[in-house]
Amino acid sequence: MTDGLVLRTARPEDLPRIGALLADRGEPADAVDHRLVVEDPDAGWEACAVVVDGDEVVSTATLLDETLVLDGVEIPASQVELVATDRAYEGRGLVRALMDWAHERSVARGRLVNVMLGIPYFYRRFGYTYAIPISATRPVTGRPEAGGHVLREAGVQDIPAMARLQEAEQARADLRMPHSPALWRWLVARDGSTEWLVDRDGVPVATGRTTPPEEGVRLCEVAAVDEAAAHALLALTGATEVTERPVSVAGAALEPFLGPAAEEANSYYVRIGDPVALLEHLRPVFGRRLAEGGFADRDGEAVVSFYRSHVRLPFRAGEVGPVVAGGRMQAPGAEGGAGVAPDMLASLLFGPHGIQGLAARFPDVYPGPNADLMRTLFPPVRGDLMTFYMP
């Protein structure tokens, strides 16, 4: 890098300086989170990069492995977190260099999608788009009964129970991102949030996560086996806000106790570095959709143009063959294809509108003459993502 700055993998001797930088630009709990990640063998120091000026750490970022699951197909993904730059070094392209490092590392590790939370607009400069809605946070307006349940803070030994409860709730979503085993370990050990379990006769029946009391108790990631368990979790945590979870047991159970949400959009950032590789990975998803959508006995190809490039998805008997990549295609309708602006691909694959909804919102997305085929391949997707930090 210029001016004598060096970007490299973080080292154990950097820990105090990275922690001080993260605490100064964010929260003291961020330093704890960073230590938990780099000292865990599932992540390690290779997961963190720093920019140094001599011995001083002046910028840092950490890359976490994640797994998205779309209609049962696992998608290797990653998430950039714990990004911070010394105020005296802002505006010199250090975050851009660290994001390049993160994306190169993602590719080297076989990750096909980058998902992240971040400040408004900033990460759009690095190829991210807003694609997957974040559920609204709503005020608690009533308090249900606990009904004899017992609330306790969860520990490492409770991770299997929490994971089972979350898996049952996330199974209702088309797209999900569960916590990895390593992330569960970090969550029960960190200071910035608390994992809870509700027991009924000694058996875990509900789980959730809250912000610290000094931040106002917000409850999210609520998972419960039934209405009574969800009611007990809200009653016993004393939460004043709840991040809703639509189309879930807990979501339906808590609805009567929540007020209206603020009318503002909030979404996860998504970046797709290699669209062809991702579409190739998703061939089983497309094949299943065709088979279930009335195309099981039909042969053909789906043409999708991103205008400066395009892809062809040949299909036969409900199976999609290898994706064929092509060049510029400005008028896909003439080829029987659809047009999708390249920055809309993440929304097309992972968002709640599908190609039909996107076409109603954006002039440079349209299904073309084979609209039934395109609607079958690219339907609305309901997502349920769980991330290190509460959105």
N, C-alpha and C positions, 0 to 999 in steps of 0.2 A: 504494500500500500504506500501512498505518498506520505511525505513529511516524517519518515522514519517510523510510522505506525506499522504494526504487524498483526495479522489475523492468524490465529492458531487455535488448536484444540486446548481447552482449559486443562490445568494441572492442579493437583492437590494443594500446592503452595499458593494457588490463586484464590482459594476458598474465602479467606477473610476479606480480600479486596472485592471479590464478586458480591459477597454478602453485603458489604457496606454500600456498594453501588446500588444494588437492588433495594435495599432498605431506604436509601436516600431518594430514589426516583419512584418508589412504590410504597410498599408497606414492610415493616419489620418481619412479618410472617413470610414475605417472599424469600428472604435469606434462608429461613428454615426449609421452605419448599425446595429451594435449589440444592441444599445439602442433602435432603432426602433423596432427590433424583440421582445426583452424581455419585453418592455413596452406595447406591443400590446396584447390585450386579446386573440386573436386567437393563439398566440404562448406562451407568458408569460415566466416567469423565469424557468419553468419546461423544456423549450426547450434548456437550456444551462447548461453545466456541467463545473466544474473547478477542477483542482488539486491545493491544497493549501499546503504551507509549513508555518505552523503557520497562520499568517494573510495575507501572501503574496500569490497572485494568480500566479502560475508558469506555468500553461498550461490551455487551454480552447478549447471547441468546441461547436458548436450549431447545432441542428438538426431541419430542416424545413420539414413540411409536403408538399408533392407534389402529383399530380395525373397524371399518364400516361394514355393515351387513345389509345388502339390498336384496329383498325377496329370497333370502336364504343363502346368497352368494357372498362370501367374505371378500372384502376389498382392502388390501394393505394400504394404510393411510398413515399420516403423521401430522403433528400439531406443533407449531412454534409457540413457545411460551417464555416467560421470564426474560423479556427484552428490555434493556435499559442502556442509556448512554449518558455519560457525564455531561452536564450542562455546557461546560466549556468546549466540548467537542461536537456539539450538535451542528447540523447543516453541512457535514463533511462527507456524507455518504456512507457512514459506518453501518447503519442499519441495513442499507441496501446490500452492502458487502456480506453482512451476516445472513441476510435472507438468501442471497446467492449460495452461501455455504450450506444453509439448511436445505435448499432445494436440490443441490448436488448430492448431499448426503441422502436425501429421500430417494433419489433415483438409484443411487448405489445400493441402497437397502431394499430395493424392489417395491417402494411405496408408490402407489398410482394416484393418490389424491392427497392434497394438503387441506386440512380443516383448521380453523382457528377462530378465537375471539380476539377482538382488537378494537382500538379506538376508531371512531368514525372516519371513513374515507382513506386513512393513511395507507392501509395495506392494499388498496386497490391499485396503488402505484407499482405493486410487485406482482401483478397478474391475478389477484384475488377478486372475486365477485361475491356479492351477497346472494345466497342461493337457498339456504335452509332456514325457515323461520324459527325464531326462539319463542317459546311459549311466554305469554304475558304473565306478569306478576300482579296479583290482585290483593287488595286489602282484606283483612279478616273482619267481618262485620257481625259474626256470631260465634258462640263457643259451644261445641257439642259436649256430650258427656264422655268421661273416660271409661266408664263401665267396668271398673275393676281391673283394668289392664295395668301393666307395670312398664314404665319407661326407664331405659338405661343407656348409658353411652356405650357405643360399640367398640370392641377391640379387635386385635388381629384374629383371635379365635372365632370371631363372629363373621368374618368375611364370607365364608361359604353360605351362611344363611342370608346375608344381605344380597349376595350375588344371585341366589335362587329367587328371592323376592323380586329383584329388579328384572331378571330374565323373564319372569312371568308377565310383568307389565309391558316390557319392551316387545314381547312376542306379538303384540297387537299392532305394531307399527310396520310399515313397508320398509322403512330404512331405520336402522338403529346403530348406535355406537355405544357398546357397553364399556364399563371400566375394565382395564386390563388387570391381571393379578398384581403387577407392580404398583399400578395406580391406586388400587384398593389399599395396599400397604401404606402408601404415602398419605392417603386421605385419613386413615385412622391415627396417624402419627402427627399430622400437621396441626398448627395453631389457628389457621385462618378459617376453619369451619369445623363442625362437629357432626359425626355420624351417630345416628340414634337407632335403637331397636325398641319395639314394643313387644312385650311377652304376654301371652295368655296361657295361664296354667303351665308356665315354664317353656312355652313354645313360641319362637319368633313369628309374629304375624304381620308386622309392619316395619318399615324402615324409611328413613328420610335424612336429610342433611340441613343444617341451619348455619346461618352466619353468626358471628359472635354477638353477645348482647349489646356491646357498645355500638354496633352498627345497626341495631334494630333487628329483631329476630325474624329472618326470612326463611321459610321452609321450602325446600325444593327436593326433586328426585323422590317424591312420595310414592311408595309402593306398598300395597296392602292386600291381604287375602280376601278381605270383605269390608263392608261399610263400617262395622263396629271398630275394626282395627284402625282404619283411616281416621275415624272420629277421635279415637284415643290418642293417636299421634299428634293431631292438631291441638287437642285439649291439653296434653301433658307437656308439649314443648313450649306452649305459650306464645307461639308465633303470631306476629302481627301482620305478616304478609305471606302469601303462598304463590309460588310459581306453578301455574296450573298444568295439568297433564291430561289433555283431552283424550277421550276414548280409552279410558282406563278405569279400573275399579276405584282407585283413589280419586280420580278426577270427578267421577259421578258422585261419590260420597261427600266430597267437600264443597261441591257447587253451591248448596244452599247457604253456606257460611261465608261466601266471598262476595265482595262488592265488585263494581265494574273496573276494568283495567283502563289505564291511560291509553289514549289513542295515538300510539306512535309505533313505528315499525322497528323491529330488532331481529337481526339475522346473523347466522354464522357466515363467516368468510369461507369460500371454497376456491381452491386453485387446482386445475387439471393441467399438468405439465405436458402429457402426451395423450391427446384425445384418442388416437388410434389404438394405443396399448390398452387404454381403459375400456373402450368399446369392445375390443377383442376379449378382454377379461369377462365382460358382461354378456357374452354370447349365450350362456345358459339361461340368463334372465330373459333375454329377448326370445329365445326359443320357447320357453315356458309360456310367455305372454301370447305368442302366436298360437300355440297349441290350445290354450284356454280361450282365446279370443276369436275362434272360428276360422283360423288359417291352417289348421292341422293338415288338411288335404290339398293345400295350394302351394304352388311353387312360384318363385319370382325373386325379386330383389328390392330392397328398400334403399333409396338413394337419398342421402342427407348432405346438403351442401353447406359449408361454412363460408362460402363465397370465394375466398382465396384458396380453398382446398375443399375436397369432398370425400365421402366414404360410400362404399356400396356394401350392403349387408345381404348377401344371397341367402335365400331360405328354401328349404324343401322338407316337406312332411313334418313341419313343426320344429325343425332344427335350423339353426343359423350357421352358415359356413364361415370360413375365415373372412375377416374384414378386409376389403380391398380399398387401399388408399389411392386417391387421385388428386389431380391439380385443380386449378381455378375452375369454378363453375358459377357463373353469374346468374344464370336462368335455369335453376334446377327443375322448375315446373315442366319445361320442355322435355326433360328426361323422366318425367313422372315422379320427380323427387320433391323433397321438402327443403326449405331454406331456414337456416338457424344461424343467427349472428354468433360468432365464436365466443363472445363473452356471455352468451346465454346457455352454453352447453351444460354447465353445472346446474343451472335452474331446470333445464330440460330433464336431466337424469335424476336429480335429487329433490327438486322443488315441488310445491303443492299444486301447481297449475297444469302440468302436463303441456303437451304441444298445443292443445286447443286453447288453454287458458293463456299461454304466452302469446299465441297469435292474436288474441283479443287485446293484448296490452302493448305489443311491440310490432311495428310495421315490418321489421326485418326478420320476423319469425313467422312462417306460414307452412301449413301441412302439405300444400300442393294438391295435385289431382287425385292422389291416392290417400285421401284424408283418413279413411277407416283404418288402413294399414298403419299410418303414422300414429293415430290415436291409440291403437293397440300396443304398439312398441313403446310409446312414450306417454303413459298415463300420469295423472296426478299421483304424487308420492307423499305419504304422511311420515314425517321423521320423528324420531325420539333419540336425541343425542345426549350423552352424559360426558362432561368434560372435567378436567382437573379443577378449573375455576368455575364457580357458579356464574352463569351469564346474567 
